[in-house]
Amino acid sequence: MEQKIQDRELGLITLRWSVKAKYYALKISNGQIIAVLPAGGDEKQMLAFIEEKRPELKKALEKRPPKALLDESTDWLTKTFRLHIFRTDRLNYYMKLETGVLHIACPRETDFTKESVQCVLQDLLGRALLHEANRVLPFRLRELARIYGLTFLSVRISKTKSCWGSCNRRKEIALSRSLMLLPDHLIDYVLLHELCHTIEMSHNERFWRLMDRVTDGKTKVLRVELKKYHTV
């Protein structure tokens, strides 16, 4: 059973009773709060729980905004291609990347508001981003490493949504395919960030001095700008 309530600050909240639930729980899904109650759970108790957690929920919603709906009006420009979604008389989905455009064809009767449709489109887009990221990001990483005299052991492209990149103590760098959605100067910022971790693992004063050296003193400005973007 479900019930939806509208909150002035938190937006739409879905109360969901579940026979599998043993406790009252809150989660964020696509920019909305899902409140899960046990089968015999009390609505007033859940609302009190939400009120208690209001500050944390507001922060969580700011960090996890709803995903943009992918449809025919979507006009995304990535580092290497523009996204073009359109309808066709074919009965299946297919995509083709040519001359800087990723064409994703959808059946004529496609309902873009359906979650299942969004999952298909996100999967196709994700595969294209992964392909292009593998094609261009390692090359750019090696180029920046050469320019600034830094070294790394290996690089791989991942599907992670939790961060833009990472570097371990063995100097193995992982980069998110979502970097392809950033402007070039922010892609370079992330790559330089991970390269600097090959010298200093911690985000200490030495690390930020090194970052300022490779970004011409623009680290703080670039950090603030990067926070406006989200992985997909």
NORMOCOR-V521852 format. One record per pair of residues at least 24 apart in sequence whose C-alpha atoms are under 6 Angstrom apart, sorted by the first residue. I is the first residue (numbers start at 0). J is the second residue. Records with the same first field share a line. If there is no record, write none. Layout:
I=J + J
This chain:
29=65 + 66
30=60 + 63 + 64 + 65
70=111
77=179 + 180
78=179
128=176
129=176
132=176
160=230
166=193
170=197
177=230
